[in-house]
Amino acid sequence: MSLNRLVGRIAIVTASTDGIGFAIAERLAKEGAKVIISSRKAQNVEDATKKLTKDGLNVHGLVCHVAKAEDRKRLFAEAEKHGGLDILVSNAAVNPEVGGVLDCSETSWDKIFDVNVKSSYLLAKEALPLLRESKAGRIIFISSIGGLQPFNLLGAYSVSKTALLGLVKAAAIQLAPENITVNSICPGIIETKFASAITTGPAKDFSLSQIPLGRFGRPHDVSGSVAFLASDDGSFVTGENLVVAGGMSSRL
């Protein structure tokens, strides 16, 4: 990695101790950003922070459950302590149930929308005072190709990601006059623990058959697109939902 597009920038990446979030944090740090990583579990935060700092990256970690107001407040206080905030990457998401959208329990529906949609909205809203002080404010949501082309096994989750696509469009229009861009990345099927329901077992062959490139994505396949949107190279891109899915169908 030889790019230095993010030197001097400060980034927050939520749910960033594993999988896609970890890869994003690592990539932003490798491009020169000071990165604040977070997760719900203290041990995961400690392990990820050690791994990244051992590689010489400027990374700080803390526990944050994005659905808890006091944790989000602490996250932004940490950013302010390190000099402000230029990049917010909202990656945290849950999917407590597998199945069709109309089979989802009310409890799981509420949890999915509380974390995947409401918390993403509140993170963006609460980040604004710091982002407005930046000369290159960036908000990047991690959505899903499921928000464009729903997965039957991930029904309610897919609907929550569709909601994020609308949030991107509306927030981008509102914040454009302040030179704050708002975009999302829509990963396809990426090999992570989170996606194991559709990358292993009986669903694996069908999932692979939907990908023209013939393989599942890897976390680093997503992180480069985030780095692009976070950098000056992406300064004229806003209100977009960028699909990174190996050619999978992605029309709503």
N, C-alpha and C positions, 0 to 999 in steps of 0.2 A: 504494500500500500504506500504510494508516494504522493498522493494528493494531500494538500494542506488547505482545503477550502474553508475549514471551520475554525481556524486558529483565532483565538480571542472570543469565541462564542461560548455561551453557557446553555446547556441543554438539560431538560428533565425527560426521562423515559420511564413511564410507569410499567409495572409488571415486567421487570427487565433483568431478572436473575436466571432466566432459562429461555430456551427456544428463540422465537422471533425477537422478543424484547431484548434479550441478552445480545443477540447478533447486531441489533440496531445500536445499542449502547456502545458496543465494541467498535463498530464502524465509525460512529460519530467521534469517538475518542481518538481513533486512529487518524482521523482527518483533522485533529487538532482541538476539538471542543473539550471543555471541561464538562463532564457528564455526571449528573446525579441519578443514581439508579435506585429502584425501590421494589419492594415486594411485601406481601403480608407476613412472611415468616422471617424472623430475625436471623436464623441460621443460614437461610438461603441468601439473604443480603450480605452477610459476613463472607460466605464462601465466594460469591460472585465478585465482591469488591476485592478480595484477596487475589483472585485469579486475574482480574484486569489490571490491578496496580502492579502485580508481579511482572506484567508485560510492559511496565513503564507508562501506563496510561493514567491520565488525570481523572480519576473517578472517585466519587464519594457516594456512600450508600446509607439509606435509612429505611426503617419499616414504614410502610404506608398501605393502608387499606383504603382504596379510592372512594369507597362508599361512606367513609367516616370523615366528617367535616374537620375534626381536630387533626386527623392525619394529613389531610390535604393542606391545611394551614401550616403544619410543620414542614411539609415539602417545599412550599414557597418561601418560608422563612429561611430554609437551608439555602435555597437559590440566592436569596437576597444577601445572605452572609458571604456567599462566594462572588458577589458582584452583580447580581441581577439575573435576567433570563432572556434568552434570544429564541430558544427552540423548545416547544412543548410537543412531546410525542405521547399521545394517549393510546396505550396498548392493552390496558387491563380489560379482560372479558371473562365471562363465566358461561358455562353451559351444563347445568345440573341434570338435564334430561335429554335422552336421545329418543327421537320419534317425530311423527308428523305434527304440524303446527297446532291442529285442533285436538290433539291428544295431550297437549302440554297441561300440566296442573297449574292452577292459579298461583300457587306458591312459587313454582319454578318460573312462571311468566314474570311475576313481580321481581324476583331476584335478577333475572336476565336483564330486564329493562332498567332496574336500579343501578346495576353495575355497568352494563354495556352502553346505555344511552344517557341516563341521568347523570352518572358520575363523569362521563366524558364531557357532557355539557357544562357541568359545574367546574371541572378542571379548566376548561377553556375560559369560562367566565371569570374565575378567580385568578387566572394567570394574567389577565389583561393589564392590571396596573403595572406589572413588571415588563410585559411585552411592549407596552406603549413607550417605555423608556429606551427600548432597543431601536437601533437603526434598521434592523432587518428581522422583525418579528415573524415567527413561523409557528403555525399550529398544524400538526399532522396527526390525523386519526388513523388508527389501524382498523379498517373495516374488514370486508371479506367479499370474495366473489359471490358468496352466498347471499349477499345483500342485493346482487343484480340477478342472479340465477339461483333461487333457493335450493338447498339440499333438503330432501325429504326427511332424512334422518336427523337433521339439525333445523327443524322447522321454526321454532320460536327464536332461536339464535339468529337464523337468517333474517327474520323480520326485524330484529333489533339492529342488525347491520344495515338494512335498508334505511332505517331511521337515521343512522349516521350519515348516509349519503345526502339526505335532505338537510341535515345540520350543516354539512360542509357548504352546500350551495348557499344557504341563507346567511351563514356567518361570513362567508367570503365577500358577499355583497356589502354587508354592514361594515366590515373592517378594511376593505380595500382603500378608502380614503386615508386611512392611517398607515398605509404601507405594511399591513400585517396580512400575510397570505394564509389561507386555510385550504388544506387539501386532505385527501385520504389515500391510503394505499389499500388495494383490495387483493390480498393474497389468494391464490388458489389453494390447492391441497399441498400443504407443507408438512414434511415429516417432523412432527413434534409430538410430545406426550399428549398435548391438548387435542391433536387431531387423530389420535390413535383409533378412535371409533370407526374412522373411514379409511385408514391406511393399513390396517391389519385385519386379520380374520376374514370372514365371509365377504366383507365389503371391499377388500383390497383390489381384487381383479376388476370389479366394476368401476371403482374410482380411477384406476389407471387407464381404463378404456376411454375415459372422458378427456384425457389429456393428450393432445396431438403430439407433444414433444416426447411422450412415452415414459415420463418419470415423474415422481413426486418432487416438489420443490424442496429446497433446503433453506434454513433461516437466512443464510447470507445472500440468497437470491432476492430477498426482500430488503435487506439493509441498505444496499446500494441505491435503491430508488428513494429511500428516506433521506439518505445523505444528499442526493441531488436536490430534492425539494427543500432541504434545510439550507442549502448553499446559495450563493449568488447566482449560480447557474440556473436555479429554479425561481429566480426573483419575479419572472413575468408569468408564472403559473399560479393560478388561484381558482378555487371553486371546482377543482377537478378530482375525479376519483380514478386513480391509476391502477389498472388491473395488472397483476404480476402472477400469471397463472398457466404458463406453458401452452397457451393457445385455447384454453377452455372457453366454451360459449359464455358470453357475458352480457347479453342484452336483457334489459329488464322487461 
